[in-house]
Amino acid sequence: MKYHKVILAGGNGYLGKVLADYYKELAEEVLILSRKPMAASGNIRTEVWNGKAEGDWVKSLEGADLLVNLCGKNVNCRYTAKNQAEIISSRTIPTRLLGNVIGKMAQPPRLWINVTSATIYRHAEDHAQDEKNGELGYGFSIEVCKQWEAAFFESETPNTRKVALRMGIVLGRNDSVFPRLLNLVRLGLGGQQGDGQQYVSWIHEHDVARCTEWLTDEEKMEGVINCAAPVAVKNMELMKVMRKAYGIPFGLPCPQWLLEIGVRLIGTETELILKSRWVSPGRLLDNGFTFQFAEIKPAVHDILSIRV
């Protein structure tokens, strides 16, 4: 085994399952911190925590090679005052708790990755946003990211390297954005959303896992890092690639006025669909990380080939 222990805080969601499955072959133990107890599966086990207070789970962090924090209420909802408060608190409170705990440990995790969001950058149709020159946006979702990263970096963890991983839209076979878009394609509704010119910064789920492993081994890497495929794609092109790969020759478009009605019916926000996220993984590329899926076409074909 390459690693002794990998910890996934809030790891019972989609991305946590991807990482747990990846690391079960690389680590002696994969520990998921979750609010709900779950039966062990091989070397994957769960320890209960509430994300708000210290408890027996603290001892489990001792000597870990990697801690990945995935906590946070799903943003796919209406931005009511109640939901906004929960979206922020569900991210900042567990992050501050982990920082306080790690700062006091004798043998803390070697690397702490906080999975944040590439949506922190502005709506960009002119050029890609990288870590050095990227411009931050405005609005609620950006404010969430700012508060989240502030909570992450405010703690003193001299013996734990920290990475804020600004994640693009993760594409995979289960429970990600991909199957939702695929359902639209199947129904003949897989045309562009809005004018289709908004960029989608995406990343294949396997490259997410590979990136976290690479960061664990690259001890010089810390701070803010963009985690998105190097070739972003416009919404229009993404839907076209998915239609062609699935064998559907047409897809009805969804103009903005219809989207605004639809999101109210399904309880979400148009920003999640219409914001142009054009992000460059500058630091990963400059330091030698290679993407297995750098372009959208082979990524889509791969996901369809292994879809279960």
N, C-alpha and C positions, 0 to 999 in steps of 0.2 A: 504494500500500500504506500502511496506517495505521501499522504497526509495522515496525521493522527486524528484530528477532529475538525469538522466543519459545522458551524452553527448557522441556522436560518431563522432569524427572528421574524415572526409573522409569516412563516413559510408554508402555510397550509393553502395558499392560493395558487393560481395558475403558474406563475413564475417560480414560486417555491417548489412546486412539484417538478418542474423542469430541472432545477438545480439539484434537488435531492436525487433524482434519477441519474443525473450526470455524475455526481460525486460518490454515489454508493459503490462505484468501482474504483475510486481513487482514494477514499478515506476509510480508516478503520471504523469511524463512527460519524454518522450524520444526525445532528440533533435539531429538531424543529421546536421552536418556542411558540406555543399556540395557546389560545384561550380555551380550547376544547381538547380533552384527552383523546388520543388515538392509539390503537394497538400498534406495537412495533412490527416492522416489516424488514426482516433481515437485519442489516446494521443501521437502519433508519428508525429512530425512536423519537417520541414527542415528550416534552416536558411542559407542564402548564405554567403560564404566567398571565398576568392581566395587563402587562405593558405600562403599568402605572406605579408599581411598588416593588421593592426588593423582596426576594423570597428564596426558596431552596434552589431555584434555577440559576442563581448567581454562581454557585460552585461549579456548575457545568461549563462555564465560560473559561475556566482556568486551563491554560495550555492549548487553547484552540489555535489552529493555523489560520482560520478564516472565519469571520463573522460577517454575514450579509443581512442587513436590516431591510425588510420588505414591508414594514408596517404602513398602513394607511387605508382609510375608507376609499372605496371606489369613487372616482370623480365622474363616472357615467350616471349623473343624476341632475335634477334641477338645482340650481344654485340658490336655494332658499337660505334665509338667515341661519336656520337650524343646521342644514346640510353644510353650509360654509364653515360654521364653527366646528362641526365634527370632522370635516376634511382636514382642517388645520390641526386640531388637537390630536387626532389619531396619528399624525405624523410627528409633531414636535414633542409630545409627552413621552412616547417610547424612546425617541432619539435622545432626549435629555437624560432619561433614566439610564440608558445604556452608557452614555458618556460619564455619568456620575459613578456608575459601578466599575467601569473599566479603569477609571482614574485611580481607584483605590486598590486595584488587584496587584498581587505579587507576580503572577504569571498571566498577564492579560492576553487576549488574542493578538497574533502578530499583525494581522491586517483586518481593518473594519471597513467594509464597503457599505455606504448608504445609497441605496438605489433611489435617486431623485428623478427629475424629468427634464427632457430637452425642451419642453414647452416654456421654460424660463426665458428663452430668447424671443425676440420680437417676431411678428408676422413678416416673413422674408420671401420676397419674390425676385429680388435683385441679385443677391449673392448668398452663399452659404455662411453660416455663423459658426466660428470655431471658438476654442477656449480663450485664445489670446485677444482676438479682435471682435468677438461676438457682442452684439448689443442686446441688453435685456429689454423685455417688453413691458407692458403695463396691463392692469386688469387683475381680476381675482386669481386666476390660475397661476399667474406669474408671482403674485404676492404669496401664494401658498409655497411655491418653490423657494422664494427668498427666505421666508421664515423657517422653512425646513432646513435649508443649508446653514442658516445662522445658528440654529439649535445644534446642528452637527459639529460645526467648527468651533463653537464657543467652549467646549470642554477641553481640559488639559489631559492628554493621553500620551505622555512622553515615550512610553514603551509600545505604543500601538500606532502603526501607520494608518492614515485615513484617506479614503478616496470617496468623493461624491460623484457617483456615476450617473451622469445626465442621460437617461435612457430615451431612445427613440421608441416608436411604436413596435412592439414585439409581435412578430408573425410566427405562428406555430399551428399545430394541428388541433389542439384542444383548448377551448375556453379563451382563446385570444381574439383579437379583432378579425383574424382571417376567416374563421368559420361563419362569422356574421356577414362579412362581405360575400362569402361564397353562397350563402343562402339567397342573397339578393340576385346574384348571377343565375342561380338555378331557377329563380322565379321570373327571369327575364327583366329584372329591375337593376341590372348591373351596369348601368350607364354612369356617366360622371355625376358627381354631387356638386351643386352650384355651377360655376363656370368651368370646373375641372382643372383650373390652372394652379391651384394651391399645391405646394410641395408636401410630400409625405416623407418624413425621415423615419425609416424603418430599420429593423434588424431581425435576422432569423434567430429563433430561439436557441439554436445550437451555438451560434456565434456569441450570444450572451453568456452562455455557460463557459465557452472557451475563453472569453475575455476575462471572466473572474478568475479562472485558473492562471492565465497569463499574468494578471496583476498580482496574484499571490506570490509568484516566483520572481517578478521584476521589482526588486526591493527599492529601486530609485523612484518608482512611480507613486505619487501621492497628490492630493489636492483635487481640483475639478477635472474630470475627464468625460468627454462626450462619447457615448456608446450608441452609434448608429452606423449603418452601412455607408461606405464612402460615396455611393451613387444614389442620391435621393431621386424620387420619381414623382411626377405630377399625378394628381388624382385621376385625371383622364387616362393617362398611360397605365397606371396600376389596374384600373378596372378593365381596360382593353386586354392586358396581359392575362388577367384572371379569366376573362371570357374565352379567350383563345385557348388557353391551357385546358379549360373545362369542356371546350367544344360547343359553346353557346355563341351563335353568330351575331346576336344583337343584345342590347340592353337599354332599357328606357332610362333616360337621364332624369335627375331629380333637381329642378331649379330651386333657387334659394327660397322663394316664397313658399314652395311646397315643403321644403325642409323645416321651415319655421313652424309650420303646422304639425309636421310629423314628430319633431322632437318634443313638442308639448304632449303629444299623445303617448309617447313611449318614455317620457320623463327624463330627458337629457338636455344638452345645450348644443346649439349650432356651432359654437366655437370648436368643439371637439372634432367637427367635420370640416369646417371651412377655414380654420387657421392654417396658413402656409408655414409649415415647419421644415426649414431647410438648414440642416445641421451637418457640420463636417467633423469627423473624428480625428482632428488634427494631431493630437498628442499620441493617440494609438498608432497612427500611420508613421509619424516621425520617429517613433521609438521601436518600430519593427513588428508590430502586431499585424498578422495577415488574416484577412477575412476569408472564410470558406465560401461565403455567399456575399459577394460584393455588389451584385446586380440583381434586379428584381426578377427577371425571367427564370434563371435557374433556381432561385429561392422558391418561387411559386411552384415550379415543376417538382421540386423536392418535397415540399409540404403535401402536394396532392398525391405523390407516389407513396407516402407513408401514412396518409390519413387513415385513421381507424374509426 
